[in-house]
Amino acid sequence: MSGKLSDDALDTLFRNARTQNAWTDQPVSDDELRAIYDLMKWAPTSANMSPARFVIVKSKEAKEKLLPALTEGNKAKTLAAPATVVIGYDVEFYEHLPKLFPHDLTAKTWFNWSAEWAEAHAFRNGSLQGAYFMIAARALGLDCGPMSGFDMGKVEEAFFPEKNVKVNFLCNIGHGDPKGLFDRSPRFDFDEVAKIV
């Protein structure tokens, strides 16, 4: 049973949370990164398929491997971030459904009949898991800087050589330096983009 979060918690997760472009030199430990995953893994995906795959880039060598795939505007902030998470999705996620969805051992057949069908589900649910990852990071006191500016082929070649995992987006993780923030951008009001029918 869930209860309503405090306004302070909602501020941390949403209202005051910002996409960070600059970082302090405060490190992020491996234990903190594991804690993010261990929290976000409980969030829902369709048939518990859990298609997201994560490569957490921390070392100098790994950052240098990532750098050539980034657009110019993303290079400096990624080098400065304590960690960059490469968030991908496994298009063959259904191979793990006997473990992840044991209530129905035929669940694999819901997806393995079409590569296009499977990838659509993997992308949708992997995107959810990427968002859960960021919310978990914020809940644990860290800041996020999600990014789309990169060469997908280069990232996949460098970090997902197994070929069944495709990259979705990147997210820098650390303690943001407010000096790197832009003014807060506007958002739509409810009635501009939503309706209750």
N, C-alpha and C positions, 0 to 999 in steps of 0.2 A: 504494500500500500504506500502510495507516495503522498507527500505533503508539500505545501507551497513553500518555495524558497524565500528567504528574506530579500528585501530590496537591495541590501549590500551584495548578496550573492548574485542577484540578477544584474546589478551594475557591473560586477566582475566579469560575468559571462557574456553580456551583450551591450548594455547601454554605454559603459565606459571603455569597453574593449576596442582596440584600434589595430589596424594593420600596421605593423612596425616596419620602418625602413632603416633604422639605425639601432645599434646594440651597445649595451655596456659591456665591460670586459668580465662581468660576473659569469663564471662557467655554469654549465648544466651537466649534472652528473649522469652516468649511465643508470644509476638507480632511479633518478627522476624520470628519465626517458622510458624506462621499463614501467614505472608507475603510471605514466600516461596511457600506455597500451593496456595495462592491467585494469584500468578504469574503463576505457572506451570499449573494450571487447564485449562488455555486457549489453551494449546498446543494440537495438533490433536491426536485423536484415531479413529479407524475404527467405523463408525456409532456413533461416540461420546460416545462409550460404557463406557469409564472411569472406568475400572475395578480395578484400584489400590486402596488399602486401606492402611492407615498409622497409626501406633501406635508410638508415640514419647515418648521415655523412658528418663525421666529426673530425677525423684526422686531417692533417695538412695534405697528405697524399691523396686522400679521397676527395677533398675539396678541389685539388688541382685536376683531378679526373673529371669533376663536374663542370668546372669553369668553362671549357670550350663549348659546352652545350647551352650556356646562358646568353640571353641578349645582353647588350652592353649595360643597360640600366639595372640589371639584376646582379652584376658581378661583385661590385664593392660590398653591397649589403650582405650578400651570401658569404663572402670571405670573412666578414666581421661577425656574423652570427655564430654562436657556439655550436649549433647543430642545424643541419638542413635535412628535412625528411623528404625522401622521394616516395611519393604515395602512388602505388600502382594498383592494378586489379588483375586477378588471375582469370583468364577466359576459360580455363578448364577447372574452375572452382567445383564443378559438379562431381569431380573425382573424390572429393572429400565429404560429400553428403552422407555416405553411410556412417561416418563418425559424427558429423555435425547435426544431422537430422535423423536420428535412429528410430523415430516414431514411424517412419515410412521408408522402408529400404528400396522402394521403387523411385524415390525422389530424383535420383540421378537421371532417369529417363524423361523427366519433365523438361530437361535442358539440353541433353547431349545429342538430340536429334538435329540440331541446327546450330552451326557456329555463329551465325548472325544473331539468332535468338539468345544464345548463351551470352554473347558479348554484351548485348543490350542490358541484360540483367546484371552482369558483372560490373559494367560501367555505372549503372544506376546505384546499385548497392555499395559499390566501392567508393562512390562519391559521398554517399551518406556516411560511410565509415571515416572518410577523410575529414568531414565536418565534425563528426564525433571526436576525432583525435584532437582537433583544435579546441573544442569545448572542454575536453578533459585537461588539456594543457593549461588553459586559462583557469580552470577550477583548481589546479594544483599550483597556481601562483606564477605561471610562465606566460610569456607573450608570444604571439604568432605573427608571421609575415607570409601569407600564402602568395604564390606566384604562378603565372601562366607563361611567362616569357622565356621559352627554352625550346631547343630542338629535340622533339620527341625521339627521333631515331637515335641520336647521339646518347641521350639519357638511357634509353633501353639497351643499347649496345654496351654501355659502361656498367650498368647496374642490374639489368634484368636479362642476362645472356641466355636464360632458359627458354626464351621465345614465347612462352605461354602467358607471360606477364607483360602488360602494357602500362605505360606511365600515364597517370591522370594529372596530377599537379605536384608542385613542390611547396614546402612550407618551412621557412626559417623559424627556429625556436630559440628562445633565450629570454633575456631581460631587456625590454626595449628602452631606448634612450629617447625621451620625449622631444629632444631637439630635432629628431628626424621626422616628426609628424607633420602632415599637412593639416590645414583647417578641416574640421569635420564636414564631410560632404552631406548634402541633403538626402532624405529618404522619402519614398512615396508615403502618402497617407493611406489608410485602409481603403477608403472609398475610391481611390484612384486605381487600385490593382486587385481588389478583392470584393466579393459580394457573398451574402448569405442567402441561399435560395431554399 
